[in-house]
């Protein structure tokens, strides 16, 4: 019993790393892949080498995957030419193989539905006449919602601690999750908006920078329910959208704006998850939400 002379000991709190590329605790892939495992091909919307905030995002994601999973043969391929480079790379991979099974697993480097990108990937796979598998986009997934929370916190637009102190007011009272890929991408971001809302206990709605609902429509929807201090968080990795356009949309509705996901460790983690699930359903692939 505490007599008031001492404060009771505090329970330890669990801290998360917010570093974009760290986190050696995660292990979505085993240390040893089966013999003849397919090559992991990261299909990048736009040109490989596109600079966003002075960082080649796609190359950095690939670097994180390689460092954490040196057993993977990873190739980075641009879709800027409509898929011609992907056709060529798949052909090279196929010629190098000496085992049966899929030659490659193509992982589109996007967070959600992106019809133009997915069409280019499917067409390239068909033209290559090679046994390849194409995965789903990286999201939705709780680890990506967590990464969006981190980006908001880094910009001072959300509390870093998840629902820890209810008596501390939030910097904003409404969030817009902005994606790229048209109307379908906006619909696909709805699940991520729900996941983020559950983390922040705030209203969160999706929008598309290139479709419907637009950012202005989403802002109007939030303001109708009394949310006037708004923030945008780009549910994009980087190469698939112009961040300056997203920032301009935020400015137009007088909202704060977080950075894109970029090379956050959650992106690299989901690349590995999509790759592994495509060819083996290895143990532990679904146990990623803590």
Helices and strands as residue ranges (DSSP letters): E 39-44, E 51-52, E 55-56, H 57-68, E 74-78, H 84-96, E 104-108, H 115-128, E 132-134, H 142-154, E 174-179, H 182-188, H 190-200, E 203-208, H 215-224, E 230-234, H 243-252, E 256-257, H 265-279
